[in-house]
Amino acid sequence: MRRPSDLALPGLVTLLLLIGTALVLHRHWVYEVPLIYGETQTVWSLEARIEFTADGGPVKVSMARPAEQSDFTILRQSGASPGYGLNFIEGADPRAEWTVRAASGAQELYYQVDVLESDNWSGNNFPAPKIVSPDWQDPYRTAVLTVLEGAYNTSSDNFSFARELIKRFNQTDAPQHIRLLRRAFNGRMPNLMADILNEAQVPATVVYGLELEDGRRRQLLTPLLRVWQGGKSQIFRVSDSPDEELPLLLWEQRGAPVLDVIGGRDSRIRFSMIRREESTYSALTEHTGTGQSLLNFSIHSLPVEEQAMFKTILLLPVGALVVCILRILVGLRTSGTFMPVLFAVAFMQTSLGTGIVGFVLVVACGLFIRSYLSRLNLLLVARISAVIVTVIAIISLFSVLSYKLGMTEGLKIMFFPMVILAWTIERMSILWEEEGGKEVLIQGGGSLLTAALAYWAMQNPVVQHLTFNFMGVQFIIVGLIVMLGAYAGYRLSELRRFASFRQR
């Protein structure tokens, strides 16, 4: 006679798979969200979050907003400002303006814009601004004139002049007069460059751009140098940036203030962004905002900052499915059940090669220090706390050493989860004492292999597209995990025990 649980399990799995498949197909057919990830136009949803403290009286907040420009087309824009009036001011200097009669305390305002990566732009360059020669004081005036003379003689026009200035200021072995200016204007190098060019009667100003990277939160604008030559202008990055390949959206193009708050203090602005395909965007703009269908359950209805966070969170079930397959079907042993999934998430921030090397180095050093702590007979809480502090110190040391050696990839090791690393070192140390070094290598290698495979699955664009755009995929994953949980047969790693039968 079959037990009730034997009948309930297939029914539960079937129900989960049917619900997930129905939700996926409904969202695909009704809201036209594509099932297959492909080469399509890219839409960026950008959200600006303004924070300030109001003084209790009238408040006026003016923020620059992006205009049509090369490579980007503005699709739609909106703002969230409870209690405030919001107006979009058009013209040569487009801005968003919030106003209210009275406000006090902490305030938050939101501005959201969707931009399409596109070459369909026929606008003209902004006219050059009026040149305002700065009033330099000695010894800075002498240093500026020295820099100007050297850069001017090795350039042919305004654009090459600007490149020469940037190259000279980015030299590691710069002469004394340049080091003097860098110390005096530390953190304001774009403004310094613009003032130096204006001193040479070259039209230049500081503009602000936003580097677009999928899933980023709380980002700042990047100050850039805009230089004019006749009726044309070019944008220059003043400092060497490791992210020069990222798309760059000019948020403010004329040199005006990005944010102006009247009636408040301690203002700041942060940006969040997320990328999705054009066809997904067109469906969402038509249906998601209505809120009339409960079946249109989508992460896209959340603010952009939360969308960026959920884009990573929704990948964790994929990593859990990989762990279940490797542990239940293959029989791979790991240090901790779902520790490899957390390291797979860290690998997504560091890259796979850098992550594996960093993991091995930190764990190896941590095991050496943990072996010394074991001789002190400390209590568990104190020992784990000491290991956490040690892990932080090791990661800090490796980061500094890699930076000193010019290996900037090593800086990404700081994305590792510190507490999980400490527990991993503690578990491996106990395993070493009880089972020996061979078992540590087996479980450590299994953990790295599982993390690498989970990273490959979570980093796949098709997987990211499906998990983010179709909530029904989560039901399908749960159904597969429940089905795997009922497996009681031989694991692939156990089949080697029967290899001798094939020889008879």
Helices and strands as residue ranges (DSSP letters): H 4-31, E 42-55, E 59-64, E 72-80, E 85-89, E 95-100, E 104-117, H 140-153, H 158-169, H 176-184, H 189-199, E 204-211, E 222-229, E 232-236, E 248-252, E 259-262, E 264-277, H 278-287, G 288-290, G 299-301, H 304-313, H 316-324, I 325-330, H 339-350, H 352-374, H 380-404, G 408-415, H 418-435, H 437-459, H 461-469, H 472-485, G 492-498, H 499-502
